[in-house]
Amino acid sequence: MKYDIAIIGAGPAGLMAAKTAAENGLKVVLVDRKKNITEINRACLQVFYIKWISPDAYIEPVSVENTLTGTKFHFHGPGFTIDYNGPLKPYCNAVWISPSGINVYAFKNDLFGFYYDKEHFLAGLLEEVQKRGVEVKAATSALGAENTPEGVKVFLRDSGGDKILEARTGIAADGINSRIVETLGMNKARKFFGPMSFVAAYMEGIEPDVLGHETGWLSVNVPSVPEARLGVGLYTGDLKWVMGDVETQKKFPTRAHWFKRARVVKTTATVYNRRTSIREPVNGNFMIIGDAATPQEAWIQGAVACGYQAVKAIIKERNGQNGYQEYVHWWQKAFYHNDPGYFKAKICHYALNSCCNDEEVDYIYDVLKEQRVVPTLAFARKPEIIKKDRPELYKKVTQSIEHAMKEYESFFASFPADSSIFPDDPVAYLGKWRTYVRK
């Protein structure tokens, strides 16, 4: 066939797969629906984490090396490094804020990650891909795919009409709403949790009165006004990334002054269907990588690691080794969403907003304000801290969590017995943020 590998999707996972394949002498075609491949046109918080957030995705160790000549992102699990020469800002504070403005710092003056410019990052990978002779088909939609005895077929559409692309192997890296996954029938076995959408704005002139906001992530939840939920992160220049309804924020008493001089530069949105992860992301001659196989997203480091590992698996498979089996094993242990604890943590994370009013959330945050914790998870781990003073609240929240856990009991039971990533820590999903641990 003309191509050894057809890669659908040119995000971090697809670009890294194309780069790795080309470096190993394979003939590669890379397909993406966007005309400008490096453009970010969806809501995207651009953070390279060096400490694990619970509950979240990729949990192998990563690190950042920043020098006068540039930056290197180190992936210690797979064992590779990527150069990056774009803007970089440290994240040293992570603050959870109650409805009335009580602050709980999960991190305070403690480096846990960096803002990086994803468009710049993708441009660097794309340049590497093009230098190595990868054929790039931009402004081309993948409508579906199928396995064949010889390899794979991918059905494409561009300005010239419909086409069929054939290759020995296919890699689906076309995101969380993957058409490749859908047409291969791989969504049938996944539990569907419903659609999810949110809007983000890039704004200048925001003035939070929160200590450390200059290097911080701010998270605000208000049970009584769901649309007042707010997330504020770093962005390029003097801009901030804001998730939430900006007009609501301008009217909210405890935060209206943050937005008094603020101006929206642009907005982006994200819409996707929430499903469980694909536990075995290999289908015939297709490998499913990055967000295409996750419940929510793999994050930058997870997507890139998938691209690298997938190509290494394909090469091993062609050499008569069990490359696919090794990839599946790696995937199941390197991503937290393959552990039932991931979903238990999600339940606990949202428990306060689902059953508490604003005053009750304020009270719980006040109890935890001197601790370095994510308040929702810390409280779920030890709810008895309020049992003596607020027995009714203690009973309400614990019953709410118990009810939610019971509702998903059959779902948790569907995970294999050996699926726990942290078998020696049964409540790891309620643990506080911690540094990646090298294995």
SULLINLIN-V506379 format. One record per run of one state. SS is the DSSP state (helix for helix, strand for strand, loop for the rest). FROM is the first residue (numbers start at 1). LEN is the number of residues. If there is no record, write none. Layout:
ss: {SS:SS}
from: {FROM:FROM}
len: {LEN:LEN}
This chain:
ss: {loop:strand:loop:helix:loop:strand:loop:strand:loop:strand:loop:strand:loop:strand:loop:strand:loop:strand:loop:strand:loop:strand:loop:strand:loop:strand:loop:helix:loop:strand:loop:strand:loop:strand:loop:strand:loop:helix:loop:strand:loop:helix:strand:loop:helix:loop:strand:loop:strand:loop:helix:loop:helix:loop:strand:loop:strand:loop:strand:loop:helix:loop:helix:loop:helix:strand:helix:loop:helix:loop:helix:loop:helix:loop:helix:loop:helix:loop:helix:loop:helix:loop:helix:loop:strand:loop}
from: {1:3:9:12:24:28:32:47:50:51:53:58:59:62:68:70:76:80:85:88:92:93:98:103:108:113:117:118:132:135:138:141:148:152:159:161:173:179:184:192:205:213:216:221:226:229:230:235:240:244:246:252:256:260:263:276:282:284:286:289:290:294:299:319:323:335:336:339:340:350:351:356:358:369:375:382:383:387:391:408:409:414:428:431:434:436}
len: {2:6:3:12:4:4:15:3:1:2:5:1:3:6:2:6:4:5:3:4:1:5:5:5:5:4:1:14:3:3:3:7:4:7:2:12:6:5:8:13:8:3:5:5:3:1:5:5:4:2:6:4:4:3:13:6:2:2:3:1:4:5:20:4:12:1:3:1:10:1:5:2:11:6:7:1:4:4:17:1:5:14:3:3:2:4}
